[in-house]
Amino acid sequence: MVVKPCTAAEVAFYESANASHPAFAAYMPTFMGTLTQPSQSAGPPLIGTAAPFVPSTSLATPSAAVIVDDPATSDATPAPLASSSASDLPAEAAAAAGAAPALPTPGIGGDAVHGHKLATDLHIVLSNAAAGFTRPNVLDVKLGARLWDDDTAEEKRARLDKVAAESTSSSLGFRIAGMKVWQGATAAGQPGVDADGYKVYGKMYGRELTKENIVQGFRDFLFVEGANVASELGTAIAIRFRKEVEGIKRVLEAEESRMYGASILFVYEGDGTAARQASETEDTQKMTERQKGVEFVEDDVLGADGQIDDDGDDDGDYDEDGTGAPKICAVKLIDFAHARWVPGEGPDENVLHGVRNVIKTLDELCSRDQERSGEAQQLGEAATREDEALGHDTTDSDPGVTKFPL
């Protein structure tokens, strides 16, 4: 689980989503309740309040949780383009990446301005989207061209507008806020790679990407040859991501909400060997269920009737608590400190603009990779014809190798 400082408004948004907006809630981390850290205590939070559908005993062992000191969304202090510190990531993304800094001291700092801590005794308890992965790779995509809420101070509005104007937030409605990518078992100690083999791309990496090269950011996330995540596997995961983001788009188009500073969190199994094994396990599970008469429906969480579809294929995003079969990927909406429902005002086009462009970017990435694969196949076929003309043996030297379907 993840424990992070929050506002009462964020808790209220989670509660209302679970109570009245189930299709939306399906794309949120599971809300488990709240914890309160008394102001006089600098230790772990002690007072827990569980959500109605979660037993309070689930909050009795906060030591097992990832506790996040929320650096929020500081947009003033530059970070390295690629570093080895998960603290360079936004709060929930850092939690998913495995960062576990100490709790903030209550009463110190401001509302996430210039990297200051959120001054609050209240902490929200959520499921960890990265649980159940062997080597989770995590990407935080910040949504919206407008990044500030109605009650944001003018100085901060100007600062956030500058961030948007100087990044893809303005042109595409989204930007890469940070990502953590496993580089492989032998990568530890290489420049920019930590002892566990991870490379962290800080917020400045995403800000320097442009509308013309934003696809490269997703390529750096999805194609990691050192981790055995080559072109075919990375594209297969991108296709799964695209399907999930399409589901998010449909949900947001059906809701009347406003979110400022919200993100899409992408997680996938960064160990290519483990991802393939997870795919095989998933296929075996589906086959077993079909033999039992259970049919899998390849559709998004939101059904054609606008209602949540609990019978659909989950595309590997099952077992959110990491207690069962291995996972391949997960996609969640996160960061709801400035989120609310606005009946009668229509869908959130500020956020939807970014979501639609994320879909287009994933489409472009898959299209480019398929073109490369086609060119490589053509070159391979030409080489085979040349070998045959020269009388060389062209028998497959490894007939047991098959393409990875995911």
NUKEVEX-277274 format. One record per atom (N, C-alpha, C): x, z, y. Coordinates in steps of 0.001 Angstrom, whole numbers, plus 500000, padded with zeros to 6 digits. Example, Ala and Ser with C-alpha at 12.3 -4.5 7.8 and 13.67 -1.06 7.14 Angstrom:
2
513190507800494310 512300507800495500 513200507800496700 512850507080497750 513670507140498940 512900507870500030 
This chain:
406
500841500000498806 500000500000500000 500876500000501244 500276499683502374 500944499673503665 500264500695504566 501059501530505223 500542502495506193 501167502157507537 500337501833508543 500898501458509837 500059502027510977 500709502310512117 499956502804513274 498915501784513690 497809502279514202 496742501350514592 495891501968515682 494999501167516219 494016501645517177 492685501858516467 491820502634517098 490488502850516534 489722501530516446 489997500610517379 489317499316517378 489678498505516130 490935498592515687 491340497854514493 490647498417513260 490567499737513167 489854500362512046 488391499923512053 487775499938513226 486369499545513339 486167498099512909 487131497230513228 487004495825512842 487078495672511328 487990496382510692 488061496350509227 486763496864508608 486256497968509137 485032498554508577 483854497607508726 483711496999509895 482576496103510118 482721494822509293 483954494339509130 484163493143508310 483740493393506870 484129494530506325 483766494849504946 482266495096504797 481651495637505831 480231495956505741 479332494748505969 479728493865506907 478805492813507336 479359491398507287 480651491245507022 481264489913507025 482138489751505783 481549489728504603 482344489722503364 483227488496503189 482780487330503657 483609486133503527 484880486264504360 484757486853505540 485916487107506394 486811488161505747 486202489241505259 486965490338504667 487771489898503456 487303488844502771 488008488357501590 489405487861501926 489631487484503184 490943487002503599 491755488076504323 491256489292504380 491981490407504981 492641491236503880 493706491976504198 494201492948503229 493099493959502912 493109494496501728 492085495473501360 492240496730502202 491147497128502857 491138498332503693 490897499544502812 491843500489502810 491767501654501934 491414502938502670 491436502908503988 491109504113504728 492110504360505839 492166505599506309 493066505946507404 493817507229507079 494927507418507759 495708508649507692 495984509104509116 495976510404509315 496260510953510630 497493511825510555 498464511564511429 499658512385511521 499502513314512716 499404514616512514 499267515543513639 500403515367514634 500091515502515918 501068515251516970 502295516134516863 502130517331516323 503262518235516253 504152517973515061 503774517023514228 504538516764513009 505273515450513106 506541515452512673 507318514218512640 507434513691511223 506791514359510288 506875513978508887 505808512992508509 505646512736507200 504645511776506733 503239512236507092 502305511299507261 500924511678507563 500325512474506421 499500513462506777 498992514373505762 497484514318505596 496758513879506596 495306513943506577 494752512555506317 494048512393505213 493568511072504832 492066510952504862 491585509757505244 490171509425505168 490034508108504452 489436508132503283 489329506906502488 488157506068502942 488298504759502753 487172503863502966 486104504173501920 484835503859502213 483753504238501299 483934503759499866 484565502593499690 484650502026498353 485965502354497650 486810503215498255 488088503591497651 488127505098497462 488404505623496240 488489507073496037 489557507685496922 489289508884497442 490238509528498338 491553509836497659 491556509927496339 492799510199495623 493817509097495830 493368507898496224 494314506803496434 495192507057497647 494813508012498495 495590508319499679 496372509623499527 496389510170498333 496989511480498147 498500511436498019 499082510244497847 500523510149497658 501121509167498649 501145509533499962 501662508612500963 503122508265500747 503849509072499974 505256508766499741 505440507472498978 504386507012498294 504485505769497528 504159504554498379 503777504776499621 503363503680500478 504536503129501271 504385501887501752 505302501330502733 504821501786504092 505606502620504758 505204503212506032 505872502429507150 505072501885508046 505582500971509055 505570501608510421 506741501632511042 506861501991512447 506595500716513220 505427500609513812 504948499334514341 505733498898515573 506644497904515425 507294497349516599 506390496392517335 505220496188516729 504166495315517273 504729493947517599 504416493460518762 504786492080519067 505608492024520333 506708492730520336 507590492679521485 508013491249521739 507816490772522955 508156489398523271 509224489334524353 509987490431524503 510976490454525557 512398490464525036 512657491194523977 514015491334523478 514331490252522461 515301489390522730 515614488318521779 516140488872520468 515850488163519374 516376488498518064 517230487334517587 518138487574516635 518953486476516123 518077485402515491 518592484175515469 517839483094514835 517641483378513363 518643483926512728 518518484309511327 519366485541511110 518730486615510671 519448487858510457 519060488420509112 519511489622508824 519207490216507530 518415491503507681 517711491647508789 516931492859509015 515454492536509033 514705493164508129 513264492909508089 512567493451509311 513232494318510083 512608494855511289 512436493784512358 513072492611512185 512871491512513111 511492490893512952 510804491206511863 509488490643511613 508422491480512286 507250490878512604 506114491660513065 505731492715512036 504975493727512466 504784494941511662 504284494711510248 503105494059510102 502557493897508755 503399492946507921 504014491961508562 504896491068507819 506134491814507355 506648492717508206 507802493523507803 507450494413506626 506240494944506644 505804495785505528 505741494990504242 505168493791504325 505079492951503142 506457492546502640 507411492443503584 508764492056503211 509562493216502651 508996494423502732 509654495564502119 510305496519503085 510161496294504397 510728497229505353 509931498518505352 510607499633505415 509921500919505408 510569501880506376 510520501592507693 511084502501508664 510265503769508784 510801504759509466 510117506044509599 508914505911510509 508005506875510397 506842506891511275 507261507167512709 506528506633513676 506854506906515061 506529508337515425 507202508844516447 506867510162516967 505687510015517902 504559510683517606 503363510508518434 503633510879519882 502971510157520771 503055510479522186 504209509824522902 505042509052522167 506181508403522793 505955506903522785 506246506245523887 506133504788523923 504782504347524437 504629503036524560 503390502481525077 502697501633524053 501742500843524500 500952500022523597 501700498741523258 502773498901522492 503520497758521954 504060496830523037 504482497412524172 505033496602525249 506550496699525227 507213495549525250 508674495497525269 509280496264524115 508627496232522971 509197496821521775 508928498310521635 508193498913522582 507881500328522473 506882500564521346 506879501789520841 506010502110519721 504578502370520192 503642502110519320 502244502381519610 502016503883519544 501621504493520641 501446505938520713 500093506317520116 500102506774518881 498859507132518224 499129508029517032 498166508882516709 498238509682515491 497557508962514331 496829507882514644 496001507205513652 496796506107512943 496691506087511605 497356505068510804 496345504462509828 496394503148509698 495507502464508775 496233502256507447 495484502336506354 496051502160505014 495481500871504422 496375499947504096 495984498630503609 496720498295502321 496167497371501559 496893496857500411 498087496046500905 499140496013500105 500338495252500448 500250493873499808 500166492852500639 500002491485500130 501184491038499287 502336491702499440 503528491300498693 503675492044497369 502747492942497063 502825493659495788 502588492694494640 503324492897493551 503137492069492368 504055490867492274 504884490652493322 505849489565493291 507228490105492920 508011489293492229 509379489677491896 510278489587493117 510224488458493814 510994488230495036 510061487630496083 509269488457496764 508304487904497718 508975487277498929 508620486031499206 508999485377500457 507817485490501406 508083485867502646 507016486218503585 507162485421504877 506058484854505341 506012484093506596 504850484588507439 505128484916508702 504105485347509659 503891484225510663 502668483691510700 502307482627511641 501326483198512656 501771483321513900 500951483886514972 499984482829515495 498711483191515582 497658482239515930 497240482345517395 496881481202517955 496298481171519294 497258480670520360 496721479905521303 497488479514522483 497399480609523535 496236481245523601 496084482431524444 496359483647523566 497283484482523992 497747485600523176 497298486962523700 496575486995524782 496205488270525392 494688488458525424 494285489723525347 492870490093525373 492409490258526817 491105490436526985 490544490523528333 491090491701529130 491424492806528460 491869494006529173 493390494094529297 494097493033528983 495562493031529080 495999493010530537 497011493800530856 497528493864532226 498091492504532649 498037492233533964 498460490943534483 499916490638534140 500792491652534217 502215491428533917 502408490968532487 501678491599531568 501810491218530167 501164489865529909 500068489568530598 499454488244530468 500457487155530830 501154487365531956 502120486368532414 503257486217531410 503703487323530852 504795487276529885 504372486546528621 503162486834528121 502674486182526911 502372484700527161 501888484378528356 501673482969528701 502994482208528708 504058482874529158 505388482247529173 505873482007527745 505644482994526866 506014482822525463 505273481639524865 503970481540525154 503170480435524615 503647479095525138 503929479041526445 504333477778527064 505677477298526536 506548478237526152 507892477885525708 508001477793524185 506875477792523510 506876477699522053 505735476784521614 505548476672520323 504456475845519805 503097476528519925 503064477773520409 501770478436520611 500890477618521545 501500477083522604 500727476312523577 500303474958523026 501231474224522435 500940472860521996 500162472792520694 500449473712519760 499819473662518442 498829474798518183 498845475808519024 497949476937518790 498477477904517736 499733477732517336 500370478690516428 501881478591516592 502569479631516179 504033479595516114 504501480458514952 505675480172514466 506283481004513432 506851482245514104 506305483423513749 506737484670514363 507906485304513614 508112484903512382 509214485447511593 508987485164510126 510083485155509367 509952484975507926 511173485547507212 510959485915505950 512000486479505105 512003485691503807 513159485083503489 513228484118502397 514395484463501469 514089484621500183 515134484900499189 515936483639498942 517275483783499000 518159482636498888 518746482432497492 518443483357496580 518939483215495222 519855484355494813 520079484483493510 520826485615492962 522286485632493393 522836484481493719 524255484422494079 524483484337495578 523421484487496371 523538484294497819 523954485546498571 523829486723497954 524151487975498633 525569487939499186 525698488371500441 527005488394501076 527338487152501865 526557486092501689 526793484895502473 526350485133503920 526837484358504875 526466484562506288 524955484580506485 524459485632507129 523029485740507415 522177486179506266 522787486524505129 522041486920503931 522360488373503608 521335489176503323 521560490596503070 521993490845501628 522172492106501289 522689492477499972 521725492119498852 520434491936499184 519441491574498173 519247490067498066 520009489318498864 519891487866498804 518856487280499738 518353488074500689 517324487599501616 517918487182502958 517330486161503530 517641485720504881 516403485916505745 516559486620506843 515432486878507740 515560485992508976 514506485237509244 514438484394510428 513645485153511490 514303485543512562 513649486327513604 512728485503514480 512117486187515443 511111485526516264 511686484378517105 512982484488517471 513552483429518287 513716482127517506 513865482233516209 513911481022515382 512618480225515565 511490480912515452 510204480240515592 509955479718516984 510452480428517989 510218479991519367 511006478741519723 512103478501519019 512902477318519323 512411476076518586 511472476255517661 510875475096517012 509924474406517981 509759473113517824 508895472334518709 507785471670517909 506872471042518636 505786470309517984 506337469236517068 507484468667517443 508057467565516673 508774468031515406 509298469257515404 510070469696514229 509529470953513558 508293471321513860 507718472541513278 507682472471511750 507591471270511199 507570471126509742 508842471701509126 509956471612509858 511216472123509333 511140473624509093 510385474333509929 510215475762509716 509570476062508378 508553475287508032 507892475479506740 508791475024505591 509627474016505846 510562473594504813 511588474697504533 512085475343505585 513032476442505394 512400477581504599 511094477717504733 510376478768504016 510110478390502563 509778477130502334 509245476727501031 510251476039500106 511307475497500638 512264474769499799 513610475479499825 513920476186498751 515145476991498675 515813476693497335 516696475737497338 517290475292496080 518073476401495395 518723477273496174 519497478358495589 518653479341494800 517345479387495117 516413480273494415 515600479519493376 516008478297493081 515316477460492094 513913477078492568 513748477000493890 512491476534494481 512795475199495150 512811474174494356 513153472846494850 511898472121495334 512046470830495589 511005470047496245 509656470122495541 509648469898494234 508367469820493525 507627471149493536 508339472247493274 507719473569493267 507268473967494664 508136473731495672 507760474069497045 506526473320497499 506411472054497128 505235471269497498 503986471793496805 504128472174495533 502975472712494804 502459473987495459 503377474843495925 502965476067496608 502344475734497960 502909474752498665 502341474333499949 500915473848499783 500638473147498694 499274472671498428 498337473858498237 498805474887497548 497975476094497384 497743476773498726 498800476871499526 498656477452500853 497631476668501677 497715475352501610 496819474506502395 495354474770502027 495114474933500735 493754475201500269 493241476530500806 494107477549500812 493695478859501319 493440478821502823 494280478116503568 494083478017505020 492816477230505326 492509476232504518 491245475518504675 490070476472504503 490180477390503544 489135478394503359 489010479303504567 490149479711505146 490132480526506366 489448479772507493 489755478484507631 489123477675508676 487602477665508529 487138477487507317 485688477435507083 485033478769507420 485708479860507083 485164481178507402 485093481373508911 486181481032509626 486208481229511072 485188480336511781 484962479152511245 483951478263511843 482545478801511646 482358479645510646 481034480210510366 480816481561511049 481891482122511657 481803483439512288 481869483317513803 481382484344514484 481521484451515930 482404485659516210 483669485397516411 484654486464516594 485665486031517639 486468487009518108 487592486732518984 488772487579518495 489926486913518324 491128487605517874 492302487159518736 493045488129519254 494233487822520037 495426488529519387 496440487750519056 497606488315518390 497477488396516886 496431487820516318 496264487822514863 497198486786514231 497453486959512956 498377486076512242 497817485700510879 498361484608510336 498211484319508915 499505484735508235 499390485543507204 500543485983506426 500598485179505132 501682484457504948 501898483679503734 502927484399502862 502616484566501583 503548485177500638 503580484321499380 504772484099498837 504844483428497541 506022483973496744 506004483711495468 507069484167494582 508334483356494850 509345484012495439 510549483320495856 511538483033494745 511356483638493612 512185483338492447 511511482200491689 512105481013491738 511465479845491133 511177480021489660 512087480675488938 511863480911487508 510654481811487300 510549482881488094 509413483793487980 508116483101488368 508172482199489373 506972481469489787 506470480576488661 507381479929487968 506976479075486854 506373479898485723 506972481054485469 506435481932484433 505045482435484822 504860482752486118 503550483190486595 502515482092486435 502922480841486686 502012479718486517 501599479574485060 502561479731484164 502236479632482744 501283480751482328 501527481957482846 500644483083482542 499245482821483069 499164482271484273 497868481944484874 497128480911484027 497861479876483584 497236478842482752 496719479429481442 497513480332480853 497096480963479600 495847481814479821 495830482537480947 494675483379481261 493423482531481445 493546481409482146 492399480526482368 491900479950481044 492834479560480185 492451479003478902 491710480031478064 492198481271478105 491537482351477354 490132482592477876 489997482590479210 488678482811479804 487724481671479480 488241480448479485 487385479315479151 486916479401477706 487795479858476845 487413480021475442 486315481071475289 486263481997476248 485219483020476247 483951482517476927 484002481286477428 482818480716478077 482793480896479572 483917481379480180 483975481568481623 484504480291482255 483751479732483196 484172478506483865 484827478846485200 485953478202485495 486626478376486777 486180477278487723 485783477674488924 485335476727489930 486431476570490957 486975475361491095 488039475113492054 487427474971493440 487291476080494147 486677476044495472 487235477183496294 486954477181497592 487414478231498471 486562479476498294 487019480576498925 486280481831498816 484891481685499413 484772480935500502 483467480726501124 482798479538500459 481673479781499817 480976478720499099 480272477763500030 479702476720499450 479022475694500243 477811476255500972 477267477365500443 476103477971501082 476485478956502168 477793479052502462 478244479962503508 478420481388503051 478202481646501761 478336482995501224 479634483118500435 480105484335500288 481336484560499558 481158484170498097 482179483481497560 482129482998496185 483088483828495343 482570484775494579 483399485646493763 483718485043492411 483175483869492107 483387483279490798 484435482180490811 485002481896491994 485945480791492096 487325481145491575 488113480109491416 489506480267491002 490283480862492162 491082481872491879 491788482558492948 493160481983493231 493532480905492550 494788480217492835 495998481130492781 495985482117491916 497160482953491754 497175484158492660 496253484275493607 496205485429494495 495299486482493895 495587486868492651 494828487919492019 495738489112491823 495167490247491437 495941491452491211 496668491870492485 495908492123493552 496501492423494844 497358493678494820 497065494614493916 497837495840493851 499040495714492933 499234494553492317 500428494314491540 500467495031490212 499312495325489619 499293496095488380 499051495235487149 498749493945487326 498429493111486184 499347491917486083 498767490724485914 499553489510485732 500368489188486980 501509488502486812 502336488134487968 501615487177488900 502008487186490162 501352486386491189 502220485212491603 501589484171492097 502292482985492574 502326482968494097 501184483190494736 501148483178496193 499938483951496694 499973484271497968 498869484980498622 498833484567500085 497636484503500659 497449484173502070 496439485160502650 496807485835503734 495927486821504349 495931486687505867 494789486983506475 494721487181507917 495125488629508205 495972488847509222 496431490196509538 496460490398511055 496680491646511453 496860492050512859 495568491911513668 494744492949513609 493433492922514264 493295493988515345 494396494330516003 494328495323517075 493464494837518232 493404493513518409 492593492921519483 491616491925518870 490734492430518042 489748491589517359 488371492222517477 487353491376517603 485988491891517717 485012490773517374 483782491161517102 482698490212516855 481991489930518171 481606488677518387 480969488296519653 479707487483519358 478636488125518914 477404487399518582 476906486551519745 476584485303519433 476047484407520445 477078483622521222 478382483878521002 479417483209521783 480143482104521012 479775481909519756 480359480815518997 481684481174518342 482218480262517534 483472480499516823 484666480647517771 485741481183517242 486964481429518005 487811480156518008 487584479288518980 488298478012519026 489771478193519362 490126479265520048 491533479543520339 492328479709519051 491776480468518116 492430480680516826 492265479458515921 491085478861515939 490831477706515077 491747476529515408 492092476376516671 493037475318517053 494343475473516286 494829476713516199 496054476965515451 495879476773513958 494764477249513424 494517477127511989 494469475656511585 493784474841512357 493690473411512030 495060472738512062 495905473167513000 497234472570513079 498163473089511989 497929474292511493 498676474748510319 498352473843509132 497069473515508977 496656472610507893 497335471251508048 497329470712509270 497968469419509511 499464469477509208 500102470600509560 501536470748509308 501827470791507818 501011471503507073 501184471539505619 500925470163505012 499948469447505543 499689468080505074 500910467193505314 501486467332506509 502658466511506844 503832466860505939 504035468150505690 505121468571504817 504958467992503419 503758468085502873 503512467565501526 503654466052501488 503179465390502543 503264463934502598 504711463481502645 505516464138503492 506931463782503597 507642464000502276 507334465117501614 508024465417500367 507631464436499274 506339464057499268 505893463090498268 506537461730498511 506757461378499797 507453460129500102 508882460174499589 509547461331499801 510912461480499304 510936461376497780 509942462024497141 509881461966495681 509667460543495201 508804459799495926 508564458414495559 509804457555495714 510551457778496819 511787457041497020 512795457365495924 512887458657495578 513819459069494530 513429458452493192 512114458399492940 511644457806491683 511981456312491645 511783455639492776 512108454220492828 513593453988492603 514434454832493219 515871454710493029 516241454975491572 515582455970490977 515855456292489581 515470455155488657 514312454549488930 513857453432488101 514800452236488255 515276452006489477 516212450906489709 517518451142488955 517982452411488976 519212452748488261 519030452568486757 517856452929486255 517587452776484821 517600451308484421 516968450445485257 516952449016484956 518370448441484956 519196448949485896 520584448483485959 521345448914484716 521134450182484279 521793450670483073 521365449863481857 520077449571481766 519576448803480629 520183447406480613 520321446808481802 520911445472481888 522358445477481434 523030446632481639 524426446752481233 524565447225479794 523421447478479135 523453447896477751 523699449378477558 523529450199478627 523747451642478517 522547452315477869 522782453474477238 521705454250476617 520933454972477709 519642454721477835 518813455357478871 517833456357478283 518071456800477050 517194457790476427 517264459098477199 516131459739477398 516082461020478113 516943462036477391 517963462555478103 518878463506477483 518260464878477312 517165465154477995 516521466465477888 515017466263477842 514493465806476693 513063465487476614 512178466713476755 512758467912476680 511937469121476794 511594469488478222 512244468830479192 511990469136480605 510710468447481039 509813469218481593 508550468669482091 508373469028483550 507554468278484231 507291468581485643 506492469868485760 506742470577486869 506056471848487107 504733471584487801 503587471845487130 502298471454487697 501747472431488713 502012473736488549 501407474769489397 499922474476489614 
